[in-house]
Amino acid sequence: MERESALPVESALSDLLARREIRQLMFAYGGAADLGDPVSRASQLRAILAPDATIEYGFGRREGADAIIQTLNEILGGFEFTHHLVSNEEIEIDGDTARGHYLLTATHGPKDGAIFCAGARCSQRYARIDGRWVITSHLSQSLWNDRPQLS
């Protein structure tokens, strides 16, 4: 029996590996938020963000890894802990770029208040640069929270 070309297998394997790496970026972004130490958080974010990455949340848009790291460290510094759970991931790959979407459930423990939870739909864009995937943009759209004053 003659074996078919290995190209489809290699292509499928390449796609699976790219999807795995992109899923790890989704988890690492949420995980960075959960690191209580700003230096560790900055290090993890620097490893997964493109230098010119952008983020957009309800508080506005930030451009560049340094501005993103500074903003997230300022916001997350007000919490004793956070816990971010990623689910329902969708990934679309187009060569060396990709798009991903996931649902996020986050628990927040403010230093001066009651614990609250929130849910969001996150959309990210990615690029493969020098053989590794990085986040080029992140958009977080609030879906719900258990503190109506935050809606």
C-alpha positions in Angstrom: 0.0 0.0 0.0 1.4 3.3 -1.0 1.6 6.0 1.6 0.1 9.4 0.8 2.1 12.6 1.0 3.3 13.5 4.5 2.4 17.2 3.8 -1.2 17.0 5.2 0.1 15.2 8.3 2.9 17.8 8.8 0.4 20.6 8.2 -2.1 19.2 10.7 0.7 18.7 13.2 1.9 22.3 12.7 -1.7 23.5 13.2 -2.1 21.5 16.4 1.2 22.8 17.8 0.2 26.4 17.0 -3.2 25.9 18.6 -1.5 24.5 21.7 0.9 27.4 22.0 -1.9 30.0 21.5 -4.0 28.2 24.2 -1.0 28.5 26.5 -0.9 32.3 25.8 -4.6 32.6 26.8 -3.9 30.8 30.1 -0.6 32.7 30.7 -2.3 36.1 30.3 -4.9 35.2 32.9 -2.3 33.6 35.1 -0.1 36.7 35.0 -3.0 38.6 36.5 -3.1 36.1 39.4 0.6 36.6 40.3 0.6 38.7 43.4 4.2 40.0 42.8 4.3 42.8 40.2 7.8 41.9 39.1 6.8 38.3 38.4 3.7 39.6 36.6 5.7 41.9 34.5 8.1 39.1 33.6 5.4 36.8 32.5 3.6 39.5 30.5 6.8 40.5 28.8 7.3 36.9 27.7 3.8 36.7 26.0 3.1 40.2 24.7 4.4 41.7 21.5 6.3 44.9 22.3 3.6 47.0 20.4 0.7 45.0 21.8 -2.6 46.7 22.8 -5.3 46.0 25.4 -8.7 47.4 25.7 -10.9 47.1 28.8 -13.8 49.2 30.2 -11.2 51.7 31.6 -9.8 52.4 28.1 -7.1 51.3 25.7 -3.3 51.0 26.4 -0.6 50.6 23.7 2.8 49.0 24.1 3.9 46.2 26.5 5.4 48.7 29.0 2.1 50.7 29.3 0.1 47.5 29.6 2.3 46.1 32.3 2.2 49.4 34.3 -1.6 49.6 34.0 -2.3 46.0 35.0 0.2 46.3 37.9 -1.6 49.5 39.2 -5.1 47.9 38.9 -4.2 44.5 40.3 -2.2 46.1 43.2 -5.5 46.8 44.9 -6.4 43.1 45.2 -5.3 40.7 47.9 -5.8 38.0 45.3 -7.4 37.3 41.9 -8.3 34.0 40.2 -8.9 33.9 36.5 -10.5 30.9 34.7 -10.4 30.5 31.0 -12.9 28.4 29.1 -14.6 27.9 25.7 -11.6 28.7 23.7 -11.9 29.3 19.9 -8.8 29.7 17.7 -8.5 30.6 14.0 -5.1 30.4 12.5 -4.1 32.2 9.2 -0.5 31.6 8.5 1.6 33.5 11.0 -1.4 35.4 12.5 -4.3 34.1 14.5 -7.4 35.2 16.4 -8.8 33.7 19.5 -11.8 34.1 21.8 -12.5 32.8 25.2 -14.8 33.2 28.2 -13.3 34.4 31.4 -14.6 34.0 34.9 -12.6 36.0 37.5 -12.8 36.2 41.2 -11.4 39.3 42.9 -10.4 39.8 46.5 -10.0 43.5 47.1 -7.7 44.5 50.0 -10.4 46.7 51.4 -13.7 45.1 50.4 -15.8 42.1 49.7 -14.9 39.4 47.2 -16.7 39.7 43.9 -16.9 37.7 40.6 -17.1 38.9 37.0 -17.4 37.3 33.6 -16.0 38.5 30.3 -15.6 37.5 26.6 -12.0 38.1 25.7 -10.8 38.4 22.1 -7.1 38.3 21.3 -4.9 38.5 18.2 -1.6 36.8 17.9 1.4 36.8 15.6 4.2 34.3 15.2 7.4 36.3 15.5 10.8 34.6 15.2 9.1 31.2 15.5 7.0 31.8 18.6 3.5 33.1 19.1 2.8 36.3 21.1 -0.3 38.3 21.9 -0.6 41.4 19.7 -4.0 42.6 21.1 -6.4 41.9 23.9 -10.0 43.1 24.1 -12.1 42.3 27.2 -15.9 42.8 27.0 -17.7 42.6 30.3 -20.6 40.1 30.3 -21.7 40.1 34.0 -20.6 40.6 37.6 -22.2 40.1 40.9 -21.7 43.8 42.0 -24.3 45.8 40.0 -22.5 49.1 40.7 -19.7 47.8 38.5 -21.9 47.2 35.4 
